């Protein structure tokens, strides 16, 4: 068996494995950034929902609701 051929083949496989590992690291970094962006967007949506809910609880009832006998909840 030719040792040099074996070493060359191992070198080629190592280069390919290194390139794959580098590519996967890059993909992981990109996915982590996308995940951070998605989590930030989700947090903003949750804040918006809480804000809208809080504001809607403070609004006077719509005239149509008054016509249907709507009674606002007691509160400050």
Order of alpha helices (4+ residues) and beta strands (2+ residues): alpha-alpha
